[in-house]
Structures are given as C-alpha cells and as structure tokens.
C-alpha cells in the first residue's frame, strides 16, 4: 500500500472543503446582517410607538396651573 497522497487529490479536497466553509461563512454573515436590519426596523417601530406615551407621561406629570381649574 502506498502511504503517499497524490498532491492533486489533496489540493482538490482542500479546495472543496475551503469553498464549503467560505460559502457557509458568507451565508452566516448575510443572515446576521439581515437579522440586524430586522432588529433595527423593529426598534424604530417600537420607539415610534413609545414616543407618544412619553409625551403623555410628561404632560400628565406636569404641575396643575390653578388658574385653569374650573370650580363649581
């Protein structure tokens, strides 16, 4: 049995493995970018929904101007 490896076969296997790993890496990077974009979009929507509540809280927590009170 020959213990040596054909260099061409070795290089071929190396390139197959390397290209598989590179493709997986590119796919994972694209998924991460897509998830980051989705997160930022949802965060903007959430912040937009929260901003009216903040304005209401600020208005409710303001001291009452007694000149505007209507007494019966």
Order of alpha helices (4+ residues) and beta strands (2+ residues): alpha
